[in-house]
Amino acid sequence: MDILPVAVFLAVSLTILTDCNAYLSEAAIKKTQKMLKSVCSKKFPVSDETLTKVKEGEFPDDNDNLKCYFGCTLKTMQMVNSKGFIEKKLFKDKMTMLAPPNILEILIPPIEECTEKDQDELCQSAFNLFKCMYGVDPKCLDYLPV
């Protein structure tokens, strides 16, 4: 699957959601996660076992595909600015548009604490972000494409 149709889909979804002030249901979030996994795992293959271990707090520093998989998911979700950096305001604003309040309660503290930290090239920055977010609240990974 090409990234352009996915980006267009997400942009249209964000526009619609912004205009109607609606949130994604948990089922829609899971569907979006599945789509992001499909797109990014084709570019950066990561085993289901590795993703399961990530959800258990194991972040292997030597897995470049995992790092770039995380970067791909953030880029596809348009959570990255034009210079390739993860911005707190951009990330927080997009999640505020998409996530219902009960999920936002879980996501905001890790976003506040972890974005704009350890900015490096996108793959490493995304890896650092996901690892930090897990450290703040492991439940947040339930709502990110892991």
N, C-alpha and C positions, 0 to 999 in steps of 0.2 A: 504494500500500500504506500502510495506517495504521501509525503508529509503535507503538501499543499491542500488537498481536500480535507485533511484532518484540521489544519489550521483554519481553513475557511469555515468548517463546521463549528469549531470552537468560537470563532469570532462572531458568527451569526448567533450562536447560542447565548454568548455573553450579551450581545446587543438586545436580543429578545428578553433575556432575563432582567437586564437593566431597565428596560422600558416597562415591564409588567411587574417588577418588584417580586418575582417568584424565586424560589430556591430549588435546587436539585433535590429530588428525593434520595433516600439512601440507595434505592434500586438504581436510579439514574447515575449516582456516583459510582456504584459498582460497575455499571455498564461502561462508563467513561474510563474507569481504571483498566478494565479489560481491553478496551480499544487502544489505550496508551501503551499497555504492555505488548499488545500485538504489533503495533507500529515500531516501538523502540527495541523490542527483543529481536526483531529481524535485522536491525542495524547493528545492535550490540547484544549478541546472544548471551543470556544469563539463565542458568538453570533454575527450575522451580525450587530445587533444594537450596540454592544460594539465597533466593528471595525469602524462603521460609526461615532460614537462619538469620537473615537481616531482621525479620519481624521478631526474632528471639534475642536481638541485640548483638549479633555477630556481624561486624562490618569488616570484611577482609581488605586490608590496605593494599594488597597486591593484585586486586582484580580490576584491571583497567576497563573491561567491558561493563562491569557493574557501575563504576564511576560514570562512564559515558552514557549508560542506560539512564541513570538518574538525571544527567544533564539533558538528555533527549526528552525525557518526560516533562521537565520544566520548560524547555524551549518550545515543545509542541503545545503546551498549555499556555504559552505566551506569558510566562512568569519571569522572563529574562529580558533585560533592556537591550537596546540596539547595539550596545558595546559588549554584550555577552555577560553582563553582571546580574546577579540576583539582587533585586531591590526590595527592601522591606515594604515600602508603600505600595509598589506594584503588586507584590505577592499578597499582601494583606487586603488590598482593594479587590483583587480578583476573587479571593476566597470569601470575602464578605458578600460579594454578589452571588456566588455559587452555593455556599454552604448554609444550611439552616442554622438557627441560633444554637441548638444543642451540640452541633458538630463544631461550630465556630468557637464555642467555649473551650473545646479541646485543642483547636488549631492555633488560636491567637497567642497564647503564652509561648509556645515554641517558635512561632514566626517572629514575635517580638525579640526573643532572646537570641535567635540563631541566624537570622538573615543579616547580610552585610558584614558577617564575620569571616575571617580567613578567606577573603576573596582571592582567587587564583584563576587559572583557566577554568572554563565552565565545568568540565568533568570533575575536577578535584573540588571545586566550590560546591557543586551539587552533592557530592559524596559527603563533604564536611557538613553541609546543611542537614541532610537526612540523618546523619549520625548524631548531630547535636539535637535535632528535634526529638529523636528517639530518647536521648538522655533527659530531656525536659519532661516528655510524656510519651511513653511507648504507644499509647492508644492512637496518637496522631497518625501513625503509619497505616492504620485501618482506613484512613481517608485519603491516602496518597497512593500513587501507582506502584505499590510494592507487592 
